């Protein structure tokens, strides 16, 4: 799964620097998803690890947020 998160990155460091890059990539995708929700007026009020879904495609990893919508 790591290769799907990082893609083809030459000379990627090992150890903590590699872990930091993975975290940055996943957080970037989460923040992008939240920005998309906020731009349509939807606010996710229950962000937690249990509501984050990872989906492996053929050559990439996608991150989704699970939530229940309530229309008023």
N, C-alpha and C positions, 0 to 999 in steps of 0.2 A: 504494500500500500504506500510505502514511503516514496517509491519512484513515481507513483501517480500524483502524489501531493507536490513533489518538487519538480517533476518533469525531467528533462535532460539538461542538467546544470553541470557544466564542466568544472573541475577543481573544487567541488563542494567540500567544505571542511568537515572534519569528523567530530564526534563527541558533542559537547554542549552547543557549539556553534551550529551543528546540523539540527539539533533539537529546537534551537531558537528559530531557525529558518522554517521548520515545519509549523511551529506555533504561529509565527507571523503570517504564513500563508493561510492557515485555517481561520485565524482571527480576521484576516482581510476579507475572506469569503463571507464570514458571519456578519461583519459590519456592512458589507455590500448588500446582503439580504435585508438587514434591518433598515438601511437607507431606502431600499426599494419599498418596503412596507410603509415607512414614515412618509415617503413622498406621495403615497395614495391615501394618507390619513389614518392608517392602521397602526396601532401601538401594541407591541407585544409586551404583556405585563408579567410573563412567567418564563423568563430566559433562565434555563438551567441545563446541566449536561443531559438530563433525561429527555429534553425537548430538542436536542440537536441530532439530526439524522445524517449519516454519511452514506453516500451511494457511489459504488464503483462502476464507472462506465468502461468502455473498451480501452481507453488510454488516459482517463482522468478521474479525479475524485471530486464529487460534488457535495456541498454541504447545504442542508435544508433546515429550516426551523419548523417545528410542529407547533400548532396552536389551534385554539378553538375561537371562532369569530362570533361575536355577539353584535347584532345590529340593533340599534336603538331608534 
